[in-house]
Amino acid sequence: MLVTLPPEKFSKGARDFSAQLRKHYGWLLDQPMIPADLSPFEQYLTDRILKGRGDRWIDRLELNVVSRACEVLGLRIAKGPDASLAGHRGADWVSFGGYGYDVLKDGPVALSDCLAALSREDGVDGRFFGRVFGPWTTWLKSRSLGDEFEPLRDVVRRHVFDHFSVRRGVLVLGVPSEGKASSNAEKPFPLKRFAKRNAEDLVRRGLAKRQPDGSIVPMGFVTQRMLEAYEREKKFFPARKGSGASVAGEAHGADGAAVEGEAHLSISAVAQKLRVTAKTVGYLVENGLLHGADASELYRRGATVVTAGSLMQFREIFISLGELADVARRPQGALSMKLRNADVALLAMPHDLSRIFWREDVRAYVATEQ
């Protein structure tokens, strides 16, 4: 049972949750039991109250830290970086809390992964952590938060120092930056087998880099799972393996309708249909996943259009996070975390591009969830 406690007169008393329970213990026992289906977030809060702490990282945080952290993180995931901390209904906060709990229950690494995913959302200015995290940063910077919030702040602070370039002396949740440029570079792992044989193509696609000694290693954001997705893509499109020709070189002509008998769409139109950025569409054209045609004679010099047939074929095989969010009617951030936790592979692309999944993988994930 979850009930609303009577309001406290002083903010200090309002933050001491255990003191409130002791103070109103008799009143709580007198409240009628109301059966309700609890969400995982509500069930966790209930278990913490009735059974005490467990052994997980989230259990080591104070209960008031956990409950509010889940709500505010969920607000950022659901509503984006411009969301306000005020003006939400109780039912909204319960929903937000569920989104946040899905992340925080898995510990500090999951939280850092979530913050990294938020940085890569379409339309987000990823250069400044305050703009990226919005209400989450605003809340953590609040002076009304006590020392019990420091373990949570520490995880976020370390993520910011590792993933953002912050000028020397700038305070990040109370701690000054040392001014180091953050490359987020982990110790590179060597390329093996298929990836090693295609190392030059990985460099061209922005997934690997050449070291001063001439060796080629994956970029910091590239995981072994992403290299497996790259191999899968190359084997699925054998005719396009290693394709590095320019769009104009691959084109059949400026007027695709006359040469191919096929309609063409502009880059921006394709981006709207796929719910991705125009930069992502350009990357897909460059690497043969969409067929581009030089439209310099019809538009400005260097203009590229995409054949409608290749777009249709692409959508039969792949689905973007934006399209999936529209179908599922869920926020992109929350959906992205669900897919990440389920280990649904992304199409191998640089981290600043829109996220795209194999449609059959998404179908398999949905089937297991039902």
C-alpha positions in Angstrom: 0.0 0.0 0.0 1.3 3.5 -0.9 -0.2 6.5 0.9 0.5 10.2 1.1 1.9 11.2 4.4 0.7 14.4 6.1 2.8 17.4 5.1 5.7 18.5 7.3 6.2 22.0 8.6 10.0 22.1 8.1 12.0 20.9 5.1 14.5 19.1 7.4 11.7 16.9 8.7 10.4 16.3 5.2 13.7 14.8 4.1 14.0 12.4 7.1 11.8 9.7 5.7 12.3 7.2 8.6 11.4 9.9 11.1 8.2 10.5 9.3 7.3 6.8 9.4 7.9 6.7 13.2 6.0 9.9 13.7 2.9 8.7 11.7 3.2 5.0 12.5 -0.1 4.8 14.3 -1.9 6.7 11.6 -0.4 4.4 8.9 -1.8 1.3 10.7 -5.3 2.9 10.7 -5.3 3.4 7.0 -7.5 0.9 5.0 -5.7 -1.6 2.8 -6.3 -0.9 -0.8 -5.3 -3.7 -3.1 -3.4 -2.5 -6.2 -1.2 -3.8 -8.9 2.2 -2.3 -8.2 4.7 -1.4 -10.9 8.3 -2.7 -10.4 9.2 0.7 -9.1 6.4 0.8 -6.6 7.1 -2.7 -5.5 10.8 -1.8 -4.9 9.8 1.1 -2.7 7.4 -1.1 -0.8 10.0 -3.8 -0.2 12.5 -1.2 0.9 10.1 0.1 3.5 8.9 -3.3 4.7 12.1 -5.4 4.3 14.9 -3.0 4.4 18.0 -2.8 2.2 19.4 -5.4 -0.1 22.9 -5.9 -1.5 22.6 -4.0 -4.8 24.1 -0.6 -5.5 20.6 1.0 -5.6 20.0 -0.5 -2.1 23.0 1.4 -0.7 21.4 4.7 -1.6 19.0 6.3 0.9 15.4 5.6 0.2 14.6 9.3 -0.5 17.5 9.5 -2.9 16.3 6.4 -4.8 12.7 7.5 -5.1 13.4 11.0 -6.3 16.3 9.9 -8.5 14.1 7.4 -10.4 11.4 10.0 -10.9 13.7 12.8 -12.2 15.8 10.5 -14.4 12.6 9.1 -15.8 11.4 12.6 -16.5 14.5 13.4 -18.5 14.1 10.1 -20.4 10.4 10.6 -21.2 10.2 14.3 -21.8 13.6 15.3 -23.0 16.3 17.9 -22.0 13.8 20.8 -21.9 11.4 19.3 -19.4 10.5 21.2 -16.3 10.6 19.7 -12.8 7.3 21.4 -12.1 3.7 20.9 -13.4 3.4 17.1 -13.5 0.6 15.0 -12.0 1.1 12.2 -9.4 0.4 9.6 -12.1 3.0 11.2 -14.3 5.7 10.9 -11.6 4.8 7.2 -11.1 5.3 6.6 -14.8 8.6 8.6 -14.7 9.7 6.6 -11.7 9.3 3.4 -13.6 11.5 4.6 -16.5 14.2 5.7 -14.0 14.0 2.5 -12.0 14.6 0.4 -15.1 18.0 2.1 -15.3 19.1 2.6 -11.7 18.3 -0.9 -10.6 21.2 -2.2 -12.7 23.8 0.0 -11.0 26.2 2.8 -11.9 27.4 1.3 -15.2 23.8 1.2 -16.5 23.3 4.8 -15.3 26.4 5.9 -17.2 25.2 4.0 -20.3 21.9 5.7 -20.0 23.5 9.2 -19.8 25.6 8.3 -22.8 22.5 7.3 -24.8 20.8 10.5 -23.8 23.8 12.4 -25.3 23.2 10.8 -28.6 19.5 11.6 -29.0 18.4 13.3 -32.2 18.4 17.1 -31.9 20.3 17.2 -28.6 23.4 19.5 -28.4 25.8 16.9 -27.0 28.6 19.4 -26.3 27.3 20.6 -23.0 26.2 18.2 -20.2 23.8 20.7 -18.7 21.8 21.0 -21.9 22.0 17.2 -22.5 20.7 16.1 -19.1 18.3 19.1 -18.5 16.1 18.5 -15.4 18.4 15.7 -14.2 21.4 18.2 -13.9 19.2 20.9 -12.5 17.9 18.7 -9.7 21.4 17.3 -8.8 22.8 20.8 -8.6 20.1 21.9 -6.1 21.5 23.1 -2.8 18.5 21.6 -0.9 19.9 18.1 -1.5 21.9 16.7 1.4 25.1 14.7 1.7 23.1 11.4 1.2 22.9 12.3 -2.5 26.6 12.4 -2.9 27.0 8.8 -4.1 24.6 9.5 -6.9 26.3 12.8 -7.8 29.7 11.0 -7.9 28.5 8.6 -10.6 27.1 11.4 -12.7 30.2 13.6 -12.1 32.6 10.9 -13.2 30.5 10.3 -16.3 30.7 14.0 -17.2 34.4 14.2 -16.7 34.9 11.1 -18.8 32.6 12.1 -21.6 32.6 15.9 -21.8 35.3 18.5 -22.3 34.8 20.9 -19.4 36.9 24.0 -18.9 39.4 24.0 -16.0 37.8 25.3 -12.8 34.2 24.9 -13.9 32.2 23.3 -11.1 30.5 20.0 -12.0 28.1 19.1 -9.2 30.3 20.9 -6.7 33.7 19.6 -7.9 36.0 21.8 -10.1 37.0 20.4 -13.5 40.7 19.8 -14.1 40.2 21.0 -17.7 41.2 17.8 -19.4 39.9 17.2 -22.9 37.8 14.0 -22.6 38.1 11.6 -25.4 36.2 8.9 -23.6 38.9 6.5 -24.9 39.0 3.1 -23.4 42.1 0.9 -24.0 41.6 -0.2 -27.6 41.1 -3.9 -28.3 42.6 -5.5 -31.4 40.6 -6.2 -34.5 40.2 -9.9 -35.3 39.1 -12.1 -38.1 36.4 -10.4 -40.3 36.9 -7.0 -38.7 40.7 -7.2 -39.2 40.3 -8.1 -42.9 38.0 -5.1 -43.3 40.0 -2.7 -41.2 40.4 0.0 -43.9 36.7 0.0 -44.5 36.1 0.5 -40.8 38.4 3.5 -40.8 36.5 4.9 -43.8 33.2 4.5 -42.0 34.4 6.2 -38.9 34.4 3.0 -36.7 38.1 2.7 -36.4 41.2 4.8 -36.5 44.9 4.5 -37.5 47.4 4.7 -34.6 50.7 6.5 -35.0 52.5 3.1 -35.3 50.2 2.3 -38.3 48.0 -0.2 -36.6 44.2 0.1 -36.8 42.0 -0.1 -33.7 38.3 0.5 -33.1 37.1 3.9 -32.0 36.3 4.3 -28.3 32.5 3.9 -28.7 32.8 0.7 -30.8 32.1 -2.5 -29.0 32.6 -6.1 -30.0 28.8 -6.3 -30.4 28.9 -3.5 -33.0 31.7 -5.2 -34.9 29.4 -8.3 -35.1 26.7 -6.1 -36.5 29.1 -4.7 -39.1 30.0 -8.3 -40.2 26.3 -9.2 -40.4 25.6 -6.2 -42.5 28.5 -6.9 -44.9 27.4 -10.5 -45.3 23.8 -9.5 -45.9 24.8 -7.1 -48.6 27.7 -8.9 -50.3 27.4 -6.9 -53.5 28.1 -3.7 -51.6 31.0 -5.1 -49.5 33.7 -2.5 -49.3 31.8 0.0 -51.3 33.5 3.4 -51.1 32.5 5.0 -54.4 31.0 8.5 -54.3 27.2 8.9 -54.8 27.7 10.4 -58.2 29.9 7.4 -59.2 27.2 5.0 -58.3 24.4 7.0 -59.9 22.7 6.0 -63.1 22.0 9.6 -64.1 20.7 12.9 -62.8 17.2 12.2 -63.8 16.5 8.8 -62.1 12.9 8.7 -63.4 14.0 8.9 -67.0 16.8 6.3 -66.6 15.4 3.9 -64.1 11.7 4.6 -64.4 11.8 5.1 -60.6 10.9 8.0 -58.3 13.5 9.8 -56.2 13.3 11.5 -52.9 15.4 14.3 -51.4 17.7 13.6 -48.5 15.5 15.6 -46.1 12.3 13.7 -47.3 14.0 10.4 -46.6 15.1 11.6 -43.2 11.5 12.5 -42.3 10.2 9.1 -43.5 12.9 7.2 -41.6 12.7 9.5 -38.5 16.5 10.0 -38.6 18.8 12.9 -39.2 19.8 14.1 -42.7 23.4 13.3 -41.7 22.4 9.7 -41.0 20.8 9.4 -44.5 24.0 10.7 -46.1 25.9 8.0 -44.3 23.5 5.3 -45.4 23.8 6.5 -49.0 27.6 6.7 -48.8 27.8 3.1 -47.6 25.4 1.6 -50.0 22.5 0.9 -47.7 20.4 3.4 -49.7 21.0 4.1 -53.4 21.8 7.7 -54.2 21.7 9.5 -57.5 23.5 12.7 -58.4 20.8 15.5 -58.9 23.2 18.3 -59.7 21.4 19.1 -63.0 18.0 19.3 -61.3 19.1 21.1 -58.1 22.3 22.7 -56.8 25.7 21.2 -57.5 26.4 18.1 -55.4 22.8 17.5 -54.6 21.8 13.9 -54.0 18.5 12.1 -54.2 17.5 8.6 -53.0 15.7 6.1 -55.1 12.3 5.2 -53.8 12.9 1.5 -54.4 16.1 1.4 -52.2 14.2 3.2 -49.5 11.4 0.6 -49.6 14.0 -2.2 -49.4 15.8 -0.5 -46.5 12.6 -0.2 -44.5 11.8 -3.9 -45.0 15.1 -4.8 -43.3 15.7 -2.0 -40.8 13.7 0.3 -38.5 15.0 3.4 -36.8 14.5 4.2 -33.1 12.3 7.2 -34.1 10.0 5.0 -36.2 9.8 2.4 -33.4 9.0 5.1 -30.8 6.1 6.3 -33.0 4.7 2.8 -33.4 5.1 1.9 -29.7 4.0 5.4 -28.6 6.8 5.5 -26.1 9.6 8.1 -25.5 12.8 7.4 -27.5 14.9 7.5 -24.4 12.9 4.9 -22.5 12.6 2.7 -25.5 16.4 2.9 -26.2 17.1 1.8 -22.7 14.7 -1.2 -23.1 16.4 -2.3 -26.3 19.9 -1.8 -24.8 19.1 -3.9 -21.8 17.7 -6.6 -24.1 21.0 -6.5 -26.1 19.2 -5.7 -29.4 22.0 -4.9 -31.8 22.4 -1.5 -33.6 23.4 -1.0 -37.2 27.1 -0.3 -37.0 27.5 3.5 -37.4 29.3 6.4 -35.6 27.7 7.4 -32.3 26.6 10.8 -33.4 24.1 9.3 -36.0 20.6 8.1 -35.4 20.1 4.7 -34.0 18.8 2.0 -36.4 18.0 -1.6 -35.6 17.4 -4.8 -37.7 13.7 -5.2 -38.0 13.8 -9.0 -37.4 15.7 -8.4 -34.1 13.1 -6.0 -32.9 10.3 -8.4 -33.9 12.1 -11.2 -31.9 12.4 -8.8 -28.9 8.7 -7.8 -29.0 7.7 -11.5 -29.2 9.7 -12.3 -26.0 8.1 -9.4 -24.2 4.5 -10.5 -25.0 
